[in-house]
Each structure stands twice: as C-alpha cells, then as structure tokens.
Amino acid sequence: MSGLLVAGTTSDAGKSLVTAGICRWLARRGIRVAPFKAQNMSNNSMVCGDGAEIGRAQWVQARAAGVEPEAAMNPVLLKPGSDRRSHVVALGKPFGTLEAGEYATGRAGLAEIAFGAYEDLSARYDVVVCEGAGSPAEINLRGGDYVNMGLARRFGLPVLVVGDIDRGGVLAAMFGTLALLSAEDQALVAGWVVNKFRGDVGLLRPGLDSLEKVAGRPVLGVLPWLDRVWIDSEDALAVAGWRRETHGPGLRVAVVRFPRASNATDVDALAAEPGVTVTLTADPDVVV
C-alpha cells in the first residue's frame, strides 16, 4: 500500500484535520509520510519555500508530518473567480482558467498532473496520506474524478470515510455514500470514522453496530468534538470558526463579506484571541 485516502460524507466533515492527525501519528512512529490533495478548490492558499502556491490545509499537514511543504502535495489548486470560472494553479504556478462547463469532463490534463505528483511523492515517501474533496458520492462528477474514488482506483488506495455527527444524519450519510458507489469503488472503502462527537459513546454504540452490519465495514473510531482545535478551512466554510461567544466586556469586530476574497482565513488569528468576537456581515454600516 502506497497510501490512504481520507474521504468525507460532506465538505467540512473533518477530512483536513483527520489527515493532519494521521500524518502526525505516522511521523511520530518514524515513518516518512507526506500529505496529498489532488485538487483543492479554494481562494485560501499558502506559499512554499520555493514560491509555489498550495492549499493551506496541505501546508499545515506537511508541517504536522514534519516535512517541507511543496507543490506536489497539492498539484491542482482551483481559485474561483466567478460562479462559472476558476483560475487554475498547477504544481504551484498559474496554469490558466477552467470554465464550469469543463469541470465534469474537461480536466483530463489536470488529472494527469495530479497522478504524476502522487507518483512522485510515493517514490520519495513511505506513505502518502491523501485528502479527498467534498464527497466521493458526487457521482455526477465521477467520470472525470481524480481526487476521490478516481484517485483511489488509480493507485489501489484504501478509503477511510469521515462523517460529521454534529450536523446529524451521519449514519445514513455513511451508508448512503457506500450505496451510491459502483461495486468497484465500494471495494476500496475500508471503514468509517465518526467525527465531532459529544456525549456518551455508549449511547451511540447500537447505531455503530448496525452500520457495521448493513455496510460490512468497521467503524474504526469515534473522534470527540474539539472546540479549541483550529485548522484552516476552504472559502465557504472558513467563517464557521469565527462565531465564538465572548462573555463580559471585549472587542467586537465585524468583517465585511465579499463575494470572493483570497485568504479570508487571515482573520482566524484575530478570531482566536481571547475576548474577541468576530462576526460576518454584508452591511459595512453594521453596529457590532
């Protein structure tokens, strides 16, 4: 096995954090490990030491693995410029644009760049821990997919599916994810991880047992809700971490929502300060 794919039932299920955790765990065991995400869609990025631009999550994951972030770890970065067009960064450098109509079937060249980057990393590292994008059950995009099951099938990667129990319906989402996949894709799904759990795991156990029975895959872990763990998010969900309650006197800051903004997660540092409440608004005259 050259690697592992961490997929999710939804966006924001916790794939980035779980991938970072696995990288850290393997690195502590003396295994040379690299993170990988074939394609990221985000205006939030980081710059590597050689000037290459990659997704912020992969930069953090590389640090967790104790290795230098590099372009091969996120070979394709799509930066939305409108609802129907994205700027393409390939191997850390500008590569043109991608129209919405080309997304499902017009990415063959990008797929080959991503596959080549994975092969490069797997030749230099013991294990490559891959992060999927969105959900592997987006079957409308399966034909041109190279970041979820397309990547797993290409390299024979076992797939770990992470689900966010805090948003509800996680067991149905897990079984539904499996059910929508082809038999060939299903064969690579190795198990489940329940993420963001609060409460007594004993109360959850009957549901986990039932999922294992009907899905034929083990639940490999239940991860707790960790309020103080912070990892950079992608655009649409980056502001979720800003909504923190401040008790008593403190500084209240309003951030104006723009249709698209690069590196919105720069505000995270301010929102993480004790006594500071950051809220998002579409009204620049809002009183906070």
PyMOL commands that set and color helices and strands:
alter all, ss='L'
color gray80, all
select helices_A, chain A and resi 15-28+56-65+71-73+100-102+108-124+139-144+149-155+165-167+170-180+183-186+201-215+235-242+264-271
alter helices_A, ss='H'
color red, helices_A
select strands_A, chain A and resi 3-8+33-36+39-41+45-47+53-55+76-82+85-90+93-99+127-131+159-164+189-197+219-224+251-256+276-281
alter strands_A, ss='S'
color yellow, strands_A
deselect
rebuild
show_as cartoon
